[in-house]
Amino acid sequence: MERDGGSGGKVRASHLLVKHQGSRRPASWRDPEGLVIQNTTHEQAVAKLEHIRDEILSGRAKFSDLATQLSDCSSAKRGGDLGWFGRGQMQKSFEEATYSLKVGELSGIVDSDSGAHIILRTG
């Protein structure tokens, strides 16, 4: 599937989420009590993601491996895979970032109500 030109076609993506104090749900499968998340600032979450992104881009680590180990989203069990989705199914900032990527491209840091993400467009 080629890059969506705004036609509303579905895309597939994986992501790695790092929650922080400002996240709408300050707990996750990795941190059920939210003890770490509630003590993580947005700046710390972004710094962690920048380091993770560097590891992936340098070839030192695979996206799916790091997502499995580090993501605060339950999609971590699937290496960060969110499956196929269309417009209006994800938070706007996440959706816009995903649709702007080419297949195989890794995003910069994307903020949403859930936390901070890096996104890998896979389809």
C-alpha positions in Angstrom: 0.0 0.0 0.0 1.4 3.4 -0.9 1.5 6.4 1.3 -2.1 7.6 1.9 -2.8 10.9 0.1 -5.6 11.9 2.4 -8.1 9.4 0.8 -8.9 7.9 4.2 -7.4 4.4 3.4 -6.2 2.3 6.3 -2.7 2.2 7.6 -0.8 -0.2 9.8 1.6 0.9 12.5 3.5 -0.2 15.6 4.4 2.2 18.4 6.3 2.5 21.6 4.5 4.5 24.3 6.2 6.1 27.3 3.6 7.4 29.8 4.3 10.3 32.0 2.7 12.5 34.7 0.4 14.2 32.1 -0.9 10.9 30.6 -4.6 10.5 30.8 -4.2 7.1 32.5 -1.1 7.2 34.7 -0.7 3.4 35.0 0.1 0.6 32.6 0.6 -3.1 32.3 4.3 -2.5 33.2 3.5 -0.2 36.1 0.0 -1.2 37.4 0.2 1.1 40.4 1.6 4.0 38.3 4.4 4.6 40.7 7.0 5.1 37.9 4.7 6.9 35.5 3.6 9.4 38.2 7.2 10.3 38.8 8.1 10.6 35.1 8.0 14.1 33.6 7.2 14.7 30.0 10.8 15.8 29.4 12.1 12.5 30.9 9.7 10.5 28.7 10.8 12.4 25.6 14.5 11.9 26.5 13.9 8.1 26.9 12.2 7.9 23.6 15.0 9.9 21.8 17.5 7.4 23.2 15.3 4.4 22.1 14.9 6.0 18.6 18.6 6.4 18.3 19.1 2.7 19.2 16.7 1.7 16.4 18.0 4.1 13.8 21.6 3.0 14.4 20.7 -0.6 14.0 21.7 -1.5 17.5 18.2 -2.6 18.4 15.0 -3.8 16.7 11.9 -1.7 17.1 9.7 -4.7 18.0 12.2 -5.9 20.7 12.3 -2.5 22.4 8.6 -2.1 22.2 8.1 -5.5 23.8 10.4 -4.6 26.6 9.7 -0.9 27.2 6.3 0.2 25.9 3.6 1.2 28.4 0.9 0.1 25.9 -0.5 -3.4 26.0 0.5 -3.7 22.3 4.0 -4.4 23.7 2.9 -8.1 23.7 2.8 -7.8 19.9 6.0 -5.9 19.5 4.0 -2.6 19.5 1.8 -3.7 16.5 -1.5 -1.8 16.5 -2.8 -3.5 13.4 -4.7 -1.7 10.6 -6.7 1.4 11.4 -8.5 4.2 9.5 -9.1 7.8 10.0 -10.9 8.7 13.2 -9.9 5.6 15.1 -6.8 7.0 16.9 -6.1 10.2 18.7 -5.7 13.0 16.2 -1.9 13.7 16.7 -1.1 10.0 16.5 -3.2 9.5 13.4 -1.8 12.5 11.6 1.8 11.4 12.4 1.1 7.9 11.2 -0.5 9.0 7.9 2.4 11.3 7.2 4.9 8.5 7.4 6.0 6.3 4.5 5.8 2.5 5.1 9.0 1.5 7.0 9.6 5.1 8.3 10.0 5.9 12.0 8.5 9.0 13.4 10.0 11.5 15.7 8.4 12.0 19.1 4.6 12.2 19.0 2.6 13.5 21.9 -1.0 12.4 22.6 -3.2 12.2 25.6 -1.8 8.8 26.3 1.8 9.9 26.5 4.8 10.2 24.2 5.3 7.8 21.3 7.5 6.8 18.5 5.6 5.2 15.6 6.8 2.8 12.9 4.5 2.7 9.9 4.3 -0.9 8.7 1.5 -0.8 6.1 
